[in-house]
């Protein structure tokens, strides 16, 4: 193999695929990045050998075809330290060594045969959906934080993905909260598909979407075991989580006794302020909603207190309907949802201090968030 490419392109590619290299693995090749020529370009591949793999292409001048795998940390650190100039890469026909030359720097790295690298699963049949990068990024951002981070219930570490008619619905839940986003599709899907995509995979997709301009192609194989995302010069394959996701539809309250329309900016600001005092108070923030009276607007009071620290309370004018209400939430859960909603105001719906609270963006029916309350002494 013999080729040349630009240092900044190579560095960017290595930083992207490097996120898929496991910190620890029993398979030596999994800690490597595969470098391979592919139709006049340089292809970089990384895999955790079990759940996810990424392929990233960069422009290159290819003189001879070939491939090799190199330890990810060594290669990434070295290339990132080089000047922003052309890098020459050379792999002799015999021996697993990579020679690199850039400006006045030269290095030789020991690698492994690319044929021993974990294969990337092929996803070439099943259902394919085209998605706008901005719409998909928004959908992922509004649900991924609600997925569970521990493996006690593996299905909850994924995002339930349902493609039906002209809608793609993403839902995540961790037992304490539920986030659901419905994404309108340009075309009707050929068949109803219901799978669970690892939340980690979608977080990596979201990270890459900031640079994407073309539509994202999502393909799910007919066996419902793999999902493939194609975007610009990147492809990500993930193993789907097997199991039954909870019937989250029945977790969304269908009615309320109190509803307040709240401006987003002061709501998030007051929640963040109260969270400072909530750190030593089990992370609890209290919300009290009072209806309007005597021509005055309704009021939302957000407060937090900790015995040895102190307390805080802040008031916000709201548009209130229904009866006076009290409810307490985990401050982090409340901040997580408020900071991803790109709207002027939201509605908070409650039934009782012990029933779930529902947050809906005003003017946007595509999203709903349900948060379980914290039990406190009022």
Secondary structure as UniProt FT lines:
FT   STRAND          2..6
FT   HELIX           7..18
FT   TURN            19..20
FT   HELIX           28..31
FT   STRAND          32..38
FT   TURN            39..40
FT   STRAND          41..47
FT   STRAND          52..59
FT   STRAND          61..64
FT   STRAND          67..71
FT   HELIX           72..81
FT   STRAND          86..90
FT   STRAND          97..102
FT   TURN            103..104
FT   STRAND          105..112
FT   HELIX           114..116
FT   STRAND          127..131
FT   HELIX           133..141
FT   TURN            142..143
FT   HELIX           144..146
FT   TURN            152..153
FT   HELIX           154..157
FT   STRAND          158..164
FT   TURN            165..166
FT   STRAND          167..173
FT   STRAND          177..184
FT   STRAND          193..198
FT   HELIX           199..209
FT   TURN            210..211
FT   STRAND          216..220
FT   TURN            222..223
FT   STRAND          226..231
FT   TURN            232..233
FT   STRAND          234..239
FT   HELIX           248..251
FT   STRAND          258..263
FT   HELIX           264..278
FT   TURN            279..283
FT   STRAND          284..290
FT   TURN            294..295
FT   STRAND          298..306
FT   TURN            307..309
FT   STRAND          310..322
FT   STRAND          325..330
FT   HELIX           331..338
FT   TURN            339..340
FT   STRAND          345..350
FT   TURN            353..354
FT   STRAND          357..361
FT   TURN            362..363
FT   TURN            365..366
FT   STRAND          367..371
//
